[in-house]
């Protein structure tokens, strides 16, 4: 069965970086993209970006451009999301999700369990 | 602010039909997908494309679109349908950037 298993919760100080992993299993990793979505406490969902597991092409939300990098390791079927220069408003649950499209789509059929990233001094 | 607009809250009587809407210019060009999220859980895809349901999603969930408005309809709402619902699509830039609506809290009375 398809599973996306994310790394554990993180606590970071403002200005630091965080790297969240998302290990995929149960399907051919390079046949789908991975999208990342975050949700601040009590708030809605926010699309962060997408990466093709086939060729590494990326597409990032404009507000995160320059601070976010998404990568994949096809040898371990793992996707990574790194966010730099963390601020308090980056505190959120971060989700990875399998994207059904060959390019960024809105269709995410499997989700990771979420990783809470807390930014606090 | 979001380029996709949803009503913050909607209620429905048990067993009745409810429509949750999502408005945005980009919906004239792209389909919306719909997600259900219950407290403390990851979102679940319930509708994608023109009107496709993933395996395991009950057929009381359906989707439609007209002009700049996408709709999720639940026919015969059940207590377990009480949740937050989010629409998702591309933004209007043409650069394949994703955007979520602000979400609709559905209460089943």
Boltz contact constraints between the chains, C-beta under 6 A:
constraints:
  - contact:
      token1: [A, 44]
      token2: [B, 102]
      max_distance: 6.0
  - contact:
      token1: [A, 44]
      token2: [B, 103]
      max_distance: 6.0
  - contact:
      token1: [A, 45]
      token2: [B, 86]
      max_distance: 6.0
  - contact:
      token1: [A, 45]
      token2: [B, 100]
      max_distance: 6.0
  - contact:
      token1: [A, 47]
      token2: [B, 98]
      max_distance: 6.0
  - contact:
      token1: [A, 47]
      token2: [B, 100]
      max_distance: 6.0
  - contact:
      token1: [A, 59]
      token2: [B, 96]
      max_distance: 6.0
  - contact:
      token1: [A, 95]
      token2: [B, 42]
      max_distance: 6.0
  - contact:
      token1: [A, 103]
      token2: [B, 96]
      max_distance: 6.0
  - contact:
      token1: [A, 104]
      token2: [B, 96]
      max_distance: 6.0
  - contact:
      token1: [A, 104]
      token2: [B, 98]
      max_distance: 6.0
  - contact:
      token1: [A, 106]
      token2: [B, 33]
      max_distance: 6.0
  - contact:
      token1: [A, 106]
      token2: [B, 88]
      max_distance: 6.0
  - contact:
      token1: [A, 106]
      token2: [B, 89]
      max_distance: 6.0
  - contact:
      token1: [A, 107]
      token2: [B, 33]
      max_distance: 6.0
  - contact:
      token1: [A, 107]
      token2: [B, 48]
      max_distance: 6.0
  - contact:
      token1: [A, 109]
      token2: [B, 45]
      max_distance: 6.0
  - contact:
      token1: [A, 109]
      token2: [B, 54]
      max_distance: 6.0
  - contact:
      token1: [A, 111]
      token2: [B, 42]
      max_distance: 6.0
  - contact:
      token1: [A, 114]
      token2: [B, 42]
      max_distance: 6.0
